[in-house]
Amino acid sequence: MSTANGFDAAVATLRDGGVIAYPTEAVWGLGCDPDDPAALQAVLTLKQRDPAKGLILIAGDIAQVAPWLEGISEAQRDTLLATWPGPNTWLVPDNGRAHPLLRGEHDRVALRVSDHPLVAALCAAHGGPIVSTSANPAGAEPARDLATVRRYFGESLAAVDGALGGQARPSRIRDLLTGDTLRA
């Protein structure tokens, strides 16, 4: 990845406990290190998001989310592998690995393995998964370009400029235990 698009600065920001903006499959996302409580709180504050809702964790490959998958059955793992990488977010039982701000009021953690090349590169450079929540204040339309991200959050937010992944809608969200679709 080139430094011209802000990639290196975004990775440094993640490592320093900051929040970044980046394109995902369908909309721009806000992200941070999922193990940094201050960064998780910063994302929630930027978005004006209710902490009870929780946040999504996004990865570039399944190995990056393996610690959150410990304790699931082989059949459940096969279900995940059948839809990853791709625009599918799964609610997986929390095995105690997820920070409470990541999980929210739920007993599950939301996980996605993306096929977006920039997301995969960010996660690889960061050394693991990052938070992924739409880049918009609560109640506003999700940003679909960097100009909208800047209008919402200003120029100081580190951002990786790049193209969206071509999906018309944000990822589908399904519950691994029940099979229910929460967002189609």
N, C-alpha and C positions, 0 to 999 in steps of 0.2 A: 504494500500500500504506500502511496505517496504522502509525503508530509504536506503537500499543497492542499489536500482536502481536509486537513485537520486531524488525520488519523493518529499520528504520534502524540499530539497534544491531548487528544481524547484518552488515549491509553494512559498517559501520565496522570491525567485528571482522575481516572478510575483508581489508579494505584495510590493517589494522594487523598482518597476519600471523597472525591467530588462527584458531581452529577454531570452526565453528558447527554447530548441529543444525537440521534442517529436514525437513518432510515431502516425500516423493517419490511416485512412482506407487503403490507398495505398502507401503513401510516408511519409517521415519524414516532419514535419512542424516546422516553427518558430512561436513563439507566444509571446504575451505580453498582458497587461491590455489594453482593447480597449478605456478606458477613460483617458489614460495617454499619452498626446501628445509627450513627450520626448521619451517614449518607442515606440510609433508608428514610430517616426522618426528613432529611432535606428534600428528597423526592416527593414525599407526602405533602410537605409544606409548599413546595413550588406548585404542585397540582391543586392544592387546597382539597386533597382527597381524604376522605374518612379512613382512618387507619384500620377500622374494622373490616374494610373490603379486602385488604391484602393486596399483594402485587404478584406479577408473573416473573418467573425466572426463565431466561432464555439461554440456550447453549448452541455451540456449533457442532457438537457431536455428543452421542449418548454417554460417552465416558465422563464428560464434564458434569453430568447430573447423577452419576452413579451413586454418590453418597446419599442422595435424597431418595434413591430407589431401593436401598437396602430394606429387606423385609417383604417385598412384593413377591408374588408367585411367578413361576416361569410362564404360565399362561398370561398373566397380566403384563409381564415384560414383552411377550410376543405381541400383545395388542399394541403396546407402545411402538415397538419396532416396525409394525405394519404401517404406521402413519408418520413415522419420523425418518429422516428430516422432512419437514413440511409445515404448513400453516395449521397445525393441530396442537392446541394446548390441552393438557390433561391435568385434572385434579387428582393428585396421588396422596394416599394417606401419609400424614406427617409422621416420620419415624423419630422425631425429636431433633432432626438436623436443621430445620427451618427456623430462622429467627422469628419471634412473634410478630414483628412488623411486616415481615414477608408473608406470613400466613394469615394475618388479620384475626378475625374472630372464628376462623374455620379450623377444622381438624385435618385439613388437607392443604397441600401446597400445589400451586399452579406451575407446571413445567412445560416447556416447549423446546424442541430441537429444531432449529431453523435451517432452511436450505438457502437462505439469503447469503451470498458470498461475503458481503461486508460484515454482517453479523457474525458469521463464522470466523472471519479474520479478527474482529474485535475480541471475541471470546478467547481465541487462541493466543493473541498477544497479551491479554489480561491474565491468562492462565486458568480460566474457568468461566463459568456462567456469569451473566450479569442480569440485573433487573431489567424488565421491559414493561413499561406502562405507556399508554399513548401520551404523546407530547401535546397536552392541552390542559388548561385549568378546568377543574370540575365544571361540567355543564356546557363547555364550549366544544365546538367541533374539533376532532383530532387533526393535527397538522399533517398536511400532505406534501409540504415543501419546506425548505429551510427558511424562506422568507416569513412564513406563518409562525414557525418556531421562534424566530427573532421578534416578531410582533408580540407573541405571548410572553416571552421570557427575557428578552433583551439580548444585547450583543455579547455579554460577558459569559454566557453559558457555552462551555466547550461543545463543539459539534463536529461530526464527521459528515462532510457533504457527499452525497451520493444519491443514487436512484432508488426508488421504492422497488419492491420485488415483483410487482405486476399483479398482485391480488387486489380484487375490488373491495373486499371487506376484511376487517380484522380476523384473526384466527378463530376457528371454531373452538369452543371450550366444552370438554366432556369430562364426566366423572368416571374414573377408572373402576370404582367399585360397583356402581349402579349401571353404567353404560349410558346414563342420561346425558342429553345434549343441553347445556345451559345457554350457549350462544351458537347459533347455526352459522 
